[in-house]
Amino acid sequence: MTVLAEAFAGLALVTLVKRSIPWGFLLLVPLLALAGFSGFRLARPMRGRLVAAKRRRMPVIAINGIAVLIPSALFLSTKAQAGAFDGSFYAVQAIELIFGAVNIALLAMNMRDGLRMKDRPR
């Protein structure tokens, strides 16, 4: 959404998008935590390469979100609301897009491995 808003819309829409994203955390963060918790519970009796890979990825996903993505979104929201679309805004935006892509890739790998685990006989 961010890339589309910045590429094809005006600053008013970019500001609206940036202001709205932190509100989404109220739903996103608890749901991701719940998904991680339930995944750990379901995988507790399981062993194997796929489970180990998923367990290694989860802390990276969480740290990336807590240490980079959430602070970036809050910073960008504040800057956008102030109308300060300057170098620091676009630098943090680039960082957020890179780390967001990494998180999406890691989450996709976890989903892929989870589906593979589901298809295997127990």
Backbone as XML, in Angstrom:
<?xml version="1.0"?>
<chain id="A" units="angstrom">
  <residue number="1" name="MET">
    <atom name="N" x="0.821" y="-1.186" z="0.000"/>
    <atom name="CA" x="0.000" y="0.000" z="0.000"/>
    <atom name="C" x="0.867" y="1.254" z="0.000"/>
  </residue>
  <residue number="2" name="THR">
    <atom name="N" x="1.927" y="1.231" z="0.798"/>
    <atom name="CA" x="2.810" y="2.393" z="0.894"/>
    <atom name="C" x="3.416" y="2.738" z="-0.465"/>
  </residue>
  <residue number="3" name="VAL">
    <atom name="N" x="3.939" y="1.727" z="-1.150"/>
    <atom name="CA" x="4.594" y="1.971" z="-2.431"/>
    <atom name="C" x="3.593" y="2.534" z="-3.433"/>
  </residue>
  <residue number="4" name="LEU">
    <atom name="N" x="2.389" y="1.962" z="-3.469"/>
    <atom name="CA" x="1.361" y="2.459" z="-4.389"/>
    <atom name="C" x="0.972" y="3.892" z="-4.063"/>
  </residue>
  <residue number="5" name="ALA">
    <atom name="N" x="0.793" y="4.187" z="-2.780"/>
    <atom name="CA" x="0.403" y="5.542" z="-2.379"/>
    <atom name="C" x="1.480" y="6.550" z="-2.756"/>
  </residue>
  <residue number="6" name="GLU">
    <atom name="N" x="2.732" y="6.187" z="-2.523"/>
    <atom name="CA" x="3.807" y="7.130" z="-2.820"/>
    <atom name="C" x="4.056" y="7.266" z="-4.317"/>
  </residue>
  <residue number="7" name="ALA">
    <atom name="N" x="3.835" y="6.203" z="-5.074"/>
    <atom name="CA" x="4.115" y="6.247" z="-6.503"/>
    <atom name="C" x="3.005" y="6.928" z="-7.302"/>
  </residue>
  <residue number="8" name="PHE">
    <atom name="N" x="1.748" y="6.712" z="-6.897"/>
    <atom name="CA" x="0.638" y="7.149" z="-7.742"/>
    <atom name="C" x="-0.313" y="8.154" z="-7.111"/>
  </residue>
  <residue number="9" name="ALA">
    <atom name="N" x="-0.117" y="8.476" z="-5.849"/>
    <atom name="CA" x="-1.058" y="9.380" z="-5.176"/>
    <atom name="C" x="-0.315" y="10.608" z="-4.646"/>
  </residue>
  <residue number="10" name="GLY">
    <atom name="N" x="-1.074" y="11.517" z="-4.136"/>
    <atom name="CA" x="-0.493" y="12.729" z="-3.579"/>
    <atom name="C" x="-0.073" y="12.539" z="-2.137"/>
  </residue>
  <residue number="11" name="LEU">
    <atom name="N" x="0.510" y="13.580" z="-1.594"/>
    <atom name="CA" x="0.995" y="13.533" z="-0.214"/>
    <atom name="C" x="-0.137" y="13.356" z="0.790"/>
  </residue>
  <residue number="12" name="ALA">
    <atom name="N" x="-1.344" y="13.799" z="0.445"/>
    <atom name="CA" x="-2.472" y="13.630" z="1.374"/>
    <atom name="C" x="-2.776" y="12.151" z="1.593"/>
  </residue>
  <residue number="13" name="LEU">
    <atom name="N" x="-2.736" y="11.355" z="0.526"/>
    <atom name="CA" x="-2.999" y="9.922" z="0.676"/>
    <atom name="C" x="-1.842" y="9.232" z="1.382"/>
  </residue>
  <residue number="14" name="VAL">
    <atom name="N" x="-0.617" y="9.637" z="1.075"/>
    <atom name="CA" x="0.545" y="9.081" z="1.769"/>
    <atom name="C" x="0.416" y="9.343" z="3.265"/>
  </residue>
  <residue number="15" name="THR">
    <atom name="N" x="0.029" y="10.550" z="3.623"/>
    <atom name="CA" x="-0.155" y="10.898" z="5.035"/>
    <atom name="C" x="-1.243" y="10.040" z="5.669"/>
  </residue>
  <residue number="16" name="LEU">
    <atom name="N" x="-2.346" y="9.855" z="4.971"/>
    <atom name="CA" x="-3.433" y="9.012" z="5.488"/>
    <atom name="C" x="-2.957" y="7.581" z="5.708"/>
  </residue>
  <residue number="17" name="VAL">
    <atom name="N" x="-2.236" y="7.036" z="4.737"/>
    <atom name="CA" x="-1.733" y="5.666" z="4.867"/>
    <atom name="C" x="-0.769" y="5.572" z="6.042"/>
  </residue>
  <residue number="18" name="LYS">
    <atom name="N" x="0.172" y="6.495" z="6.118"/>
    <atom name="CA" x="1.164" y="6.457" z="7.203"/>
    <atom name="C" x="0.522" y="6.661" z="8.570"/>
  </residue>
  <residue number="19" name="ARG">
    <atom name="N" x="-0.522" y="7.482" z="8.642"/>
    <atom name="CA" x="-1.223" y="7.701" z="9.913"/>
    <atom name="C" x="-2.019" y="6.465" z="10.308"/>
  </residue>
  <residue number="20" name="SER">
    <atom name="N" x="-2.513" y="5.706" z="9.345"/>
    <atom name="CA" x="-3.368" y="4.546" z="9.620"/>
    <atom name="C" x="-2.583" y="3.302" z="10.024"/>
  </residue>
  <residue number="21" name="ILE">
    <atom name="N" x="-1.380" y="3.153" z="9.511"/>
    <atom name="CA" x="-0.615" y="1.927" z="9.751"/>
    <atom name="C" x="-0.413" y="1.632" z="11.237"/>
  </residue>
  <residue number="22" name="PRO">
    <atom name="N" x="0.005" y="2.579" z="12.078"/>
    <atom name="CA" x="0.163" y="2.235" z="13.496"/>
    <atom name="C" x="-1.123" y="1.730" z="14.159"/>
  </residue>
  <residue number="23" name="TRP">
    <atom name="N" x="-2.282" y="2.198" z="13.716"/>
    <atom name="CA" x="-3.529" y="1.694" z="14.278"/>
    <atom name="C" x="-3.723" y="0.219" z="13.945"/>
  </residue>
  <residue number="24" name="GLY">
    <atom name="N" x="-3.201" y="-0.208" z="12.827"/>
    <atom name="CA" x="-3.284" y="-1.619" z="12.454"/>
    <atom name="C" x="-2.497" y="-2.520" z="13.389"/>
  </residue>
  <residue number="25" name="PHE">
    <atom name="N" x="-1.505" y="-1.941" z="14.082"/>
    <atom name="CA" x="-0.727" y="-2.732" z="15.030"/>
    <atom name="C" x="-1.595" y="-3.280" z="16.156"/>
  </residue>
  <residue number="26" name="LEU">
    <atom name="N" x="-2.657" y="-2.559" z="16.491"/>
    <atom name="CA" x="-3.544" y="-3.010" z="17.568"/>
    <atom name="C" x="-4.143" y="-4.377" z="17.252"/>
  </residue>
  <residue number="27" name="LEU">
    <atom name="N" x="-4.292" y="-4.688" z="15.991"/>
    <atom name="CA" x="-4.810" y="-5.986" z="15.566"/>
    <atom name="C" x="-3.679" y="-6.916" z="15.135"/>
  </residue>
  <residue number="28" name="LEU">
    <atom name="N" x="-2.728" y="-6.405" z="14.380"/>
    <atom name="CA" x="-1.663" y="-7.221" z="13.808"/>
    <atom name="C" x="-0.768" y="-7.859" z="14.863"/>
  </residue>
  <residue number="29" name="VAL">
    <atom name="N" x="-0.298" y="-7.082" z="15.816"/>
    <atom name="CA" x="0.662" y="-7.592" z="16.806"/>
    <atom name="C" x="0.061" y="-8.724" z="17.643"/>
  </residue>
  <residue number="30" name="PRO">
    <atom name="N" x="-1.138" y="-8.571" z="18.208"/>
    <atom name="CA" x="-1.697" y="-9.696" z="18.965"/>
    <atom name="C" x="-1.964" y="-10.925" z="18.098"/>
  </residue>
  <residue number="31" name="LEU">
    <atom name="N" x="-2.396" y="-10.723" z="16.860"/>
    <atom name="CA" x="-2.660" y="-11.872" z="15.992"/>
    <atom name="C" x="-1.373" y="-12.603" z="15.619"/>
  </residue>
  <residue number="32" name="LEU">
    <atom name="N" x="-0.299" y="-11.874" z="15.346"/>
    <atom name="CA" x="0.979" y="-12.531" z="15.068"/>
    <atom name="C" x="1.503" y="-13.262" z="16.299"/>
  </residue>
  <residue number="33" name="ALA">
    <atom name="N" x="1.347" y="-12.652" z="17.468"/>
    <atom name="CA" x="1.778" y="-13.309" z="18.708"/>
    <atom name="C" x="0.970" y="-14.583" z="18.939"/>
  </residue>
  <residue number="34" name="LEU">
    <atom name="N" x="-0.319" y="-14.516" z="18.700"/>
    <atom name="CA" x="-1.176" y="-15.693" z="18.857"/>
    <atom name="C" x="-0.793" y="-16.791" z="17.875"/>
  </residue>
  <residue number="35" name="ALA">
    <atom name="N" x="-0.518" y="-16.414" z="16.644"/>
    <atom name="CA" x="-0.107" y="-17.398" z="15.638"/>
    <atom name="C" x="1.212" y="-18.059" z="16.039"/>
  </residue>
  <residue number="36" name="GLY">
    <atom name="N" x="2.171" y="-17.265" z="16.519"/>
    <atom name="CA" x="3.444" y="-17.825" z="16.961"/>
    <atom name="C" x="3.277" y="-18.741" z="18.161"/>
  </residue>
  <residue number="37" name="PHE">
    <atom name="N" x="2.473" y="-18.308" z="19.119"/>
    <atom name="CA" x="2.228" y="-19.121" z="20.313"/>
    <atom name="C" x="1.567" y="-20.439" z="19.949"/>
  </residue>
  <residue number="38" name="SER">
    <atom name="N" x="0.529" y="-20.391" z="19.120"/>
    <atom name="CA" x="-0.171" y="-21.625" z="18.747"/>
    <atom name="C" x="0.738" y="-22.534" z="17.927"/>
  </residue>
  <residue number="39" name="GLY">
    <atom name="N" x="1.591" y="-21.941" z="17.082"/>
    <atom name="CA" x="2.537" y="-22.742" z="16.310"/>
    <atom name="C" x="3.519" y="-23.477" z="17.214"/>
  </residue>
  <residue number="40" name="PHE">
    <atom name="N" x="4.031" y="-22.775" z="18.218"/>
    <atom name="CA" x="4.946" y="-23.427" z="19.161"/>
    <atom name="C" x="4.235" y="-24.548" z="19.924"/>
  </residue>
  <residue number="41" name="ARG">
    <atom name="N" x="3.004" y="-24.319" z="20.316"/>
    <atom name="CA" x="2.241" y="-25.355" z="21.037"/>
    <atom name="C" x="2.003" y="-26.579" z="20.160"/>
  </residue>
  <residue number="42" name="LEU">
    <atom name="N" x="1.603" y="-26.343" z="18.914"/>
    <atom name="CA" x="1.330" y="-27.461" z="18.003"/>
    <atom name="C" x="2.597" y="-28.229" z="17.646"/>
  </residue>
  <residue number="43" name="ALA">
    <atom name="N" x="3.718" y="-27.535" z="17.553"/>
    <atom name="CA" x="4.961" y="-28.173" z="17.140"/>
    <atom name="C" x="5.755" y="-28.757" z="18.310"/>
  </residue>
  <residue number="44" name="ARG">
    <atom name="N" x="5.276" y="-28.556" z="19.514"/>
    <atom name="CA" x="6.026" y="-29.011" z="20.694"/>
    <atom name="C" x="6.433" y="-30.484" z="20.606"/>
  </residue>
  <residue number="45" name="PRO">
    <atom name="N" x="5.521" y="-31.397" z="20.274"/>
    <atom name="CA" x="5.945" y="-32.798" z="20.233"/>
    <atom name="C" x="6.715" y="-33.160" z="18.952"/>
  </residue>
  <residue number="46" name="MET">
    <atom name="N" x="6.789" y="-32.265" z="18.008"/>
    <atom name="CA" x="7.406" y="-32.577" z="16.720"/>
    <atom name="C" x="8.905" y="-32.297" z="16.726"/>
  </residue>
  <residue number="47" name="ARG">
    <atom name="N" x="9.599" y="-33.043" z="15.919"/>
    <atom name="CA" x="11.033" y="-32.832" z="15.696"/>
    <atom name="C" x="11.253" y="-32.842" z="14.191"/>
  </residue>
  <residue number="48" name="GLY">
    <atom name="N" x="12.415" y="-32.431" z="13.797"/>
    <atom name="CA" x="12.758" y="-32.516" z="12.390"/>
    <atom name="C" x="13.273" y="-31.208" z="11.832"/>
  </residue>
  <residue number="49" name="ARG">
    <atom name="N" x="13.707" y="-31.285" z="10.612"/>
    <atom name="CA" x="14.336" y="-30.173" z="9.919"/>
    <atom name="C" x="13.393" y="-28.993" z="9.750"/>
  </residue>
  <residue number="50" name="LEU">
    <atom name="N" x="12.136" y="-29.245" z="9.365"/>
    <atom name="CA" x="11.185" y="-28.162" z="9.124"/>
    <atom name="C" x="10.826" y="-27.422" z="10.417"/>
  </residue>
  <residue number="51" name="VAL">
    <atom name="N" x="10.620" y="-28.179" z="11.473"/>
    <atom name="CA" x="10.298" y="-27.561" z="12.765"/>
    <atom name="C" x="11.475" y="-26.713" z="13.242"/>
  </residue>
  <residue number="52" name="ALA">
    <atom name="N" x="12.687" y="-27.241" z="13.091"/>
    <atom name="CA" x="13.881" y="-26.502" z="13.514"/>
    <atom name="C" x="14.024" y="-25.213" z="12.711"/>
  </residue>
  <residue number="53" name="ALA">
    <atom name="N" x="13.762" y="-25.280" z="11.418"/>
    <atom name="CA" x="13.870" y="-24.087" z="10.573"/>
    <atom name="C" x="12.854" y="-23.034" z="10.999"/>
  </residue>
  <residue number="54" name="LYS">
    <atom name="N" x="11.631" y="-23.459" z="11.261"/>
    <atom name="CA" x="10.599" y="-22.514" z="11.697"/>
    <atom name="C" x="10.968" y="-21.887" z="13.042"/>
  </residue>
  <residue number="55" name="ARG">
    <atom name="N" x="11.501" y="-22.685" z="13.946"/>
    <atom name="CA" x="11.897" y="-22.165" z="15.258"/>
    <atom name="C" x="13.049" y="-21.168" z="15.156"/>
  </residue>
  <residue number="56" name="ARG">
    <atom name="N" x="13.944" y="-21.372" z="14.195"/>
    <atom name="CA" x="15.055" y="-20.425" z="14.012"/>
    <atom name="C" x="14.559" y="-19.111" z="13.415"/>
  </residue>
  <residue number="57" name="ARG">
    <atom name="N" x="13.560" y="-19.180" z="12.557"/>
    <atom name="CA" x="13.059" y="-17.970" z="11.893"/>
    <atom name="C" x="12.217" y="-17.088" z="12.814"/>
  </residue>
  <residue number="58" name="MET">
    <atom name="N" x="11.470" y="-17.672" z="13.708"/>
    <atom name="CA" x="10.515" y="-16.897" z="14.512"/>
    <atom name="C" x="11.156" y="-15.766" z="15.317"/>
  </residue>
  <residue number="59" name="PRO">
    <atom name="N" x="12.272" y="-15.993" z="16.003"/>
    <atom name="CA" x="12.873" y="-14.864" z="16.736"/>
    <atom name="C" x="13.327" y="-13.738" z="15.798"/>
  </residue>
  <residue number="60" name="VAL">
    <atom name="N" x="13.821" y="-14.085" z="14.616"/>
    <atom name="CA" x="14.251" y="-13.064" z="13.651"/>
    <atom name="C" x="13.048" y="-12.232" z="13.215"/>
  </residue>
  <residue number="61" name="ILE">
    <atom name="N" x="11.933" y="-12.906" z="12.938"/>
    <atom name="CA" x="10.709" y="-12.214" z="12.536"/>
    <atom name="C" x="10.246" y="-11.264" z="13.646"/>
  </residue>
  <residue number="62" name="ALA">
    <atom name="N" x="10.233" y="-11.763" z="14.874"/>
    <atom name="CA" x="9.767" y="-10.952" z="16.000"/>
    <atom name="C" x="10.689" y="-9.760" z="16.261"/>
  </residue>
  <residue number="63" name="ILE">
    <atom name="N" x="11.988" y="-9.997" z="16.287"/>
    <atom name="CA" x="12.944" y="-8.917" z="16.547"/>
    <atom name="C" x="12.878" y="-7.874" z="15.433"/>
  </residue>
  <residue number="64" name="ASN">
    <atom name="N" x="12.793" y="-8.331" z="14.199"/>
    <atom name="CA" x="12.686" y="-7.424" z="13.054"/>
    <atom name="C" x="11.453" y="-6.533" z="13.206"/>
  </residue>
  <residue number="65" name="GLY">
    <atom name="N" x="10.341" y="-7.123" z="13.575"/>
    <atom name="CA" x="9.115" y="-6.350" z="13.745"/>
    <atom name="C" x="9.192" y="-5.361" z="14.898"/>
  </residue>
  <residue number="66" name="ILE">
    <atom name="N" x="9.686" y="-5.831" z="16.038"/>
    <atom name="CA" x="9.715" y="-4.998" z="17.240"/>
    <atom name="C" x="10.810" y="-3.933" z="17.179"/>
  </residue>
  <residue number="67" name="ALA">
    <atom name="N" x="11.970" y="-4.291" z="16.655"/>
    <atom name="CA" x="13.110" y="-3.365" z="16.678"/>
    <atom name="C" x="13.184" y="-2.451" z="15.456"/>
  </residue>
  <residue number="68" name="VAL">
    <atom name="N" x="12.613" y="-2.881" z="14.332"/>
    <atom name="CA" x="12.761" y="-2.081" z="13.106"/>
    <atom name="C" x="11.411" y="-1.620" z="12.556"/>
  </residue>
  <residue number="69" name="LEU">
    <atom name="N" x="10.510" y="-2.541" z="12.308"/>
    <atom name="CA" x="9.286" y="-2.202" z="11.578"/>
    <atom name="C" x="8.329" y="-1.310" z="12.372"/>
  </residue>
  <residue number="70" name="ILE">
    <atom name="N" x="8.081" y="-1.632" z="13.620"/>
    <atom name="CA" x="7.166" y="-0.807" z="14.411"/>
    <atom name="C" x="7.748" y="0.592" z="14.649"/>
  </residue>
  <residue number="71" name="PRO">
    <atom name="N" x="9.016" y="0.707" z="15.104"/>
    <atom name="CA" x="9.560" y="2.061" z="15.262"/>
    <atom name="C" x="9.588" y="2.853" z="13.946"/>
  </residue>
  <residue number="72" name="SER">
    <atom name="N" x="9.887" y="2.173" z="12.847"/>
    <atom name="CA" x="9.897" y="2.859" z="11.545"/>
    <atom name="C" x="8.517" y="3.386" z="11.204"/>
  </residue>
  <residue number="73" name="ALA">
    <atom name="N" x="7.505" y="2.561" z="11.394"/>
    <atom name="CA" x="6.135" y="2.983" z="11.080"/>
    <atom name="C" x="5.707" y="4.158" z="11.952"/>
  </residue>
  <residue number="74" name="LEU">
    <atom name="N" x="6.068" y="4.137" z="13.226"/>
    <atom name="CA" x="5.718" y="5.249" z="14.116"/>
    <atom name="C" x="6.453" y="6.526" z="13.703"/>
  </residue>
  <residue number="75" name="PHE">
    <atom name="N" x="7.731" y="6.407" z="13.364"/>
    <atom name="CA" x="8.508" y="7.551" z="12.898"/>
    <atom name="C" x="7.900" y="8.127" z="11.617"/>
  </residue>
  <residue number="76" name="LEU">
    <atom name="N" x="7.605" y="7.254" z="10.657"/>
    <atom name="CA" x="7.053" y="7.706" z="9.379"/>
    <atom name="C" x="5.671" y="8.336" z="9.557"/>
  </residue>
  <residue number="77" name="SER">
    <atom name="N" x="4.885" y="7.801" z="10.459"/>
    <atom name="CA" x="3.574" y="8.377" z="10.738"/>
    <atom name="C" x="3.716" y="9.798" z="11.285"/>
  </residue>
  <residue number="78" name="THR">
    <atom name="N" x="4.625" y="9.962" z="12.227"/>
    <atom name="CA" x="4.859" y="11.283" z="12.825"/>
    <atom name="C" x="5.358" y="12.276" z="11.781"/>
  </residue>
  <residue number="79" name="LYS">
    <atom name="N" x="6.319" y="11.845" z="10.974"/>
    <atom name="CA" x="6.871" y="12.726" z="9.938"/>
    <atom name="C" x="5.794" y="13.091" z="8.907"/>
  </residue>
  <residue number="80" name="ALA">
    <atom name="N" x="4.999" y="12.123" z="8.491"/>
    <atom name="CA" x="3.965" y="12.383" z="7.480"/>
    <atom name="C" x="2.917" y="13.350" z="8.017"/>
  </residue>
  <residue number="81" name="GLN">
    <atom name="N" x="2.507" y="13.155" z="9.260"/>
    <atom name="CA" x="1.509" y="14.051" z="9.837"/>
    <atom name="C" x="2.027" y="15.476" z="9.971"/>
  </residue>
  <residue number="82" name="ALA">
    <atom name="N" x="3.351" y="15.605" z="10.122"/>
    <atom name="CA" x="3.961" y="16.934" z="10.208"/>
    <atom name="C" x="4.255" y="17.503" z="8.817"/>
  </residue>
  <residue number="83" name="GLY">
    <atom name="N" x="4.019" y="16.697" z="7.792"/>
    <atom name="CA" x="4.302" y="17.143" z="6.431"/>
    <atom name="C" x="5.783" y="17.202" z="6.116"/>
  </residue>
  <residue number="84" name="ALA">
    <atom name="N" x="6.585" y="16.487" z="6.876"/>
    <atom name="CA" x="8.043" y="16.510" z="6.722"/>
    <atom name="C" x="8.511" y="15.340" z="5.854"/>
  </residue>
  <residue number="85" name="PHE">
    <atom name="N" x="8.309" y="15.453" z="4.559"/>
    <atom name="CA" x="8.729" y="14.424" z="3.618"/>
    <atom name="C" x="10.141" y="14.760" z="3.147"/>
  </residue>
  <residue number="86" name="ASP">
    <atom name="N" x="11.093" y="14.574" z="4.050"/>
    <atom name="CA" x="12.471" y="14.964" z="3.791"/>
    <atom name="C" x="13.352" y="13.729" z="3.620"/>
  </residue>
  <residue number="87" name="GLY">
    <atom name="N" x="14.645" y="13.936" z="3.639"/>
    <atom name="CA" x="15.593" y="12.845" z="3.441"/>
    <atom name="C" x="15.475" y="11.755" z="4.486"/>
  </residue>
  <residue number="88" name="SER">
    <atom name="N" x="15.265" y="12.143" z="5.757"/>
    <atom name="CA" x="15.152" y="11.135" z="6.812"/>
    <atom name="C" x="13.877" y="10.305" z="6.633"/>
  </residue>
  <residue number="89" name="PHE">
    <atom name="N" x="12.806" y="10.944" z="6.162"/>
    <atom name="CA" x="11.567" y="10.200" z="5.898"/>
    <atom name="C" x="11.826" y="9.115" z="4.861"/>
  </residue>
  <residue number="90" name="TYR">
    <atom name="N" x="12.450" y="9.482" z="3.747"/>
    <atom name="CA" x="12.662" y="8.513" z="2.673"/>
    <atom name="C" x="13.736" y="7.485" z="3.010"/>
  </residue>
  <residue number="91" name="ALA">
    <atom name="N" x="14.709" y="7.846" z="3.842"/>
    <atom name="CA" x="15.711" y="6.873" z="4.288"/>
    <atom name="C" x="15.061" y="5.804" z="5.163"/>
  </residue>
  <residue number="92" name="VAL">
    <atom name="N" x="14.246" y="6.245" z="6.123"/>
    <atom name="CA" x="13.562" y="5.292" z="6.996"/>
    <atom name="C" x="12.537" y="4.484" z="6.192"/>
  </residue>
  <residue number="93" name="GLN">
    <atom name="N" x="11.896" y="5.120" z="5.221"/>
    <atom name="CA" x="10.955" y="4.414" z="4.354"/>
    <atom name="C" x="11.665" y="3.279" z="3.605"/>
  </residue>
  <residue number="94" name="ALA">
    <atom name="N" x="12.855" y="3.545" z="3.092"/>
    <atom name="CA" x="13.619" y="2.511" z="2.385"/>
    <atom name="C" x="13.980" y="1.364" z="3.324"/>
  </residue>
  <residue number="95" name="ILE">
    <atom name="N" x="14.413" y="1.706" z="4.535"/>
    <atom name="CA" x="14.748" y="0.684" z="5.532"/>
    <atom name="C" x="13.513" y="-0.156" z="5.852"/>
  </residue>
  <residue number="96" name="GLU">
    <atom name="N" x="12.383" y="0.508" z="6.050"/>
    <atom name="CA" x="11.147" y="-0.205" z="6.369"/>
    <atom name="C" x="10.749" y="-1.150" z="5.239"/>
  </residue>
  <residue number="97" name="LEU">
    <atom name="N" x="10.875" y="-0.714" z="4.014"/>
    <atom name="CA" x="10.516" y="-1.571" z="2.879"/>
    <atom name="C" x="11.434" y="-2.783" z="2.778"/>
  </residue>
  <residue number="98" name="ILE">
    <atom name="N" x="12.723" y="-2.596" z="3.014"/>
    <atom name="CA" x="13.668" y="-3.714" z="2.957"/>
    <atom name="C" x="13.381" y="-4.721" z="4.067"/>
  </residue>
  <residue number="99" name="PHE">
    <atom name="N" x="13.255" y="-4.230" z="5.297"/>
    <atom name="CA" x="13.023" y="-5.136" z="6.420"/>
    <atom name="C" x="11.629" y="-5.761" z="6.353"/>
  </residue>
  <residue number="100" name="GLY">
    <atom name="N" x="10.664" y="-5.022" z="5.822"/>
    <atom name="CA" x="9.333" y="-5.581" z="5.626"/>
    <atom name="C" x="9.354" y="-6.713" z="4.617"/>
  </residue>
  <residue number="101" name="ALA">
    <atom name="N" x="10.115" y="-6.543" z="3.542"/>
    <atom name="CA" x="10.243" y="-7.612" z="2.542"/>
    <atom name="C" x="10.906" y="-8.843" z="3.147"/>
  </residue>
  <residue number="102" name="VAL">
    <atom name="N" x="11.907" y="-8.624" z="3.993"/>
    <atom name="CA" x="12.565" y="-9.749" z="4.669"/>
    <atom name="C" x="11.549" y="-10.483" z="5.551"/>
  </residue>
  <residue number="103" name="ASN">
    <atom name="N" x="10.755" y="-9.741" z="6.314"/>
    <atom name="CA" x="9.773" y="-10.382" z="7.182"/>
    <atom name="C" x="8.721" y="-11.153" z="6.380"/>
  </residue>
  <residue number="104" name="ILE">
    <atom name="N" x="8.268" y="-10.578" z="5.287"/>
    <atom name="CA" x="7.290" y="-11.277" z="4.450"/>
    <atom name="C" x="7.894" y="-12.569" z="3.904"/>
  </residue>
  <residue number="105" name="ALA">
    <atom name="N" x="9.146" y="-12.504" z="3.466"/>
    <atom name="CA" x="9.807" y="-13.711" z="2.955"/>
    <atom name="C" x="9.930" y="-14.772" z="4.048"/>
  </residue>
  <residue number="106" name="LEU">
    <atom name="N" x="10.337" y="-14.365" z="5.255"/>
    <atom name="CA" x="10.462" y="-15.324" z="6.357"/>
    <atom name="C" x="9.109" y="-15.914" z="6.752"/>
  </residue>
  <residue number="107" name="LEU">
    <atom name="N" x="8.074" y="-15.079" z="6.801"/>
    <atom name="CA" x="6.736" y="-15.582" z="7.112"/>
    <atom name="C" x="6.243" y="-16.536" z="6.030"/>
  </residue>
  <residue number="108" name="ALA">
    <atom name="N" x="6.548" y="-16.233" z="4.777"/>
    <atom name="CA" x="6.155" y="-17.117" z="3.677"/>
    <atom name="C" x="6.876" y="-18.466" z="3.787"/>
  </residue>
  <residue number="109" name="MET">
    <atom name="N" x="8.154" y="-18.437" z="4.158"/>
    <atom name="CA" x="8.889" y="-19.698" z="4.336"/>
    <atom name="C" x="8.301" y="-20.510" z="5.482"/>
  </residue>
  <residue number="110" name="ASN">
    <atom name="N" x="7.904" y="-19.823" z="6.560"/>
    <atom name="CA" x="7.275" y="-20.537" z="7.669"/>
    <atom name="C" x="5.948" y="-21.150" z="7.248"/>
  </residue>
  <residue number="111" name="MET">
    <atom name="N" x="5.177" y="-20.420" z="6.461"/>
    <atom name="CA" x="3.911" y="-20.964" z="5.975"/>
    <atom name="C" x="4.158" y="-22.173" z="5.069"/>
  </residue>
  <residue number="112" name="ARG">
    <atom name="N" x="5.113" y="-22.042" z="4.166"/>
    <atom name="CA" x="5.452" y="-23.155" z="3.270"/>
    <atom name="C" x="5.852" y="-24.393" z="4.071"/>
  </residue>
  <residue number="113" name="ASP">
    <atom name="N" x="6.727" y="-24.208" z="5.070"/>
    <atom name="CA" x="7.173" y="-25.344" z="5.869"/>
    <atom name="C" x="6.038" y="-25.907" z="6.710"/>
  </residue>
  <residue number="114" name="GLY">
    <atom name="N" x="5.165" y="-25.028" z="7.204"/>
    <atom name="CA" x="4.002" y="-25.509" z="7.953"/>
    <atom name="C" x="3.085" y="-26.359" z="7.088"/>
  </residue>
  <residue number="115" name="LEU">
    <atom name="N" x="2.880" y="-25.954" z="5.866"/>
    <atom name="CA" x="2.055" y="-26.754" z="4.947"/>
    <atom name="C" x="2.731" y="-28.082" z="4.619"/>
  </residue>
  <residue number="116" name="ARG">
    <atom name="N" x="4.035" y="-28.061" z="4.475"/>
    <atom name="CA" x="4.768" y="-29.316" z="4.243"/>
    <atom name="C" x="4.640" y="-30.246" z="5.435"/>
  </residue>
  <residue number="117" name="MET">
    <atom name="N" x="4.699" y="-29.684" z="6.642"/>
    <atom name="CA" x="4.569" y="-30.510" z="7.850"/>
    <atom name="C" x="3.186" y="-31.123" z="7.931"/>
  </residue>
  <residue number="118" name="LYS">
    <atom name="N" x="2.197" y="-30.370" z="7.514"/>
    <atom name="CA" x="0.824" y="-30.847" z="7.558"/>
    <atom name="C" x="0.621" y="-32.033" z="6.620"/>
  </residue>
  <residue number="119" name="ASP">
    <atom name="N" x="1.288" y="-32.010" z="5.482"/>
    <atom name="CA" x="1.130" y="-33.063" z="4.483"/>
    <atom name="C" x="1.884" y="-34.335" z="4.812"/>
  </residue>
  <residue number="120" name="ARG">
    <atom name="N" x="2.811" y="-34.256" z="5.750"/>
    <atom name="CA" x="3.606" y="-35.443" z="6.106"/>
    <atom name="C" x="2.849" y="-36.332" z="7.080"/>
  </residue>
  <residue number="121" name="PRO">
    <atom name="N" x="3.032" y="-37.638" z="6.947"/>
    <atom name="CA" x="2.434" y="-38.543" z="7.952"/>
    <atom name="C" x="3.133" y="-38.358" z="9.297"/>
  </residue>
  <residue number="122" name="ARG">
    <atom name="N" x="2.385" y="-38.546" z="10.362"/>
    <atom name="CA" x="2.956" y="-38.334" z="11.710"/>
    <atom name="C" x="3.476" y="-39.608" z="12.281"/>
  </residue>
</chain>
